[in-house]
Amino acid sequence: MIFQVMDFLEIIAEIVGSILLFLKPIVSPIGAFLVDVTTAAAQFFKDNLGTSLTFYIVICVILVVSGIIVNIIWPGDRPGSIFSKGVGKIEEFDDKIEGSDDEDFVDEVKRCKDCGNPVGDSEICPLCGARQI
Amino acid sequence: MGAVKNMLKGFIFTGIYAVFTVVIPLVFFTLIFSIEGLPLEWEQQDQNNIMFWLVAFGLLVSGLAFFKYSSPKQSIRKAVFALIQVIVNCLYIWSYRFSGAAEVTFVILDFGFFTLDLSQMLLIYMGVYFLTIILRVYDIIDFTINREKIRENRMK
């Protein structure tokens, strides 16, 4: 059983090895590039920020605090609280405008009881002469 | 409710990352350095160096983990911070190498010494991280292109 498992592992190792060999011309330069970049960045940190932990602690705290603030403002499952207030105000304003459109100002004009002609503040209808008291 | 849930998730993952990137390595190296009689050739300066870089990059990784995991699913900010976190993870892994933790020299009495070089293992990790960087860049592009659709689905 153990020898069978060993055979199986050997087959897997050969497959993985052949894939890696096939990809080597592509992967190796990319890996070398990443190593160069990381080494340069690490060297920068070592030269300039390698004496005190204060910088790293401050960055960590800033990340956490800003994360909290960003989540309060933009939680993701609804519009951000700052914008939602603005949107709410705009919607409220739109509703008012729409509401005022809906109200027909013609209805508010005083009309004659008999003929329906607008009479305004006049006590007698100018069209049919009916009194509006 | 969404914000509280996100932040809770962020704090949990920050804790996990802090444990795995700072606490466990620190405890491990402190134990190794404190055990008398181990055939390891590490000096006090190496010890300080290793501890310093582990804590430094561990803190950055943990902070970024909070931002990443507290961000809404499929959001652009999550993708951006995931990318930054992978890059900082590369630095964290690399810190093992440049602090000297990847080269362990064993001294055997009346025999000599030998050095265990773990750099190749770190290089494999770097390869994995590079593939992860590609995935994260793809995520950023995907989330940016489908931003409106994702937002609509999330806010339903």
Interface residues (C-beta under 8 A of the other chain):
Chain A: V27 I30 G31 L34 V35 T38 T39 A41 A42 Q43 F45 K46 L49 G50 L53 Y56 I57 I59 C60 V61 I62 L63 V64 S66 G67 I68 V70 N71 I72 W74 P75 G76 D77 R78 P79
Chain B: M1 G2 A3 N6 M7 G10 T14 F52 V55 A56 F57 L59 L60 S62 G63 L64 F66 F67 S70 S71 P72 K73 S75 R77 C90 L91 W94 S95 F98 L123 M126 G127 Y129 F130 R154 M155
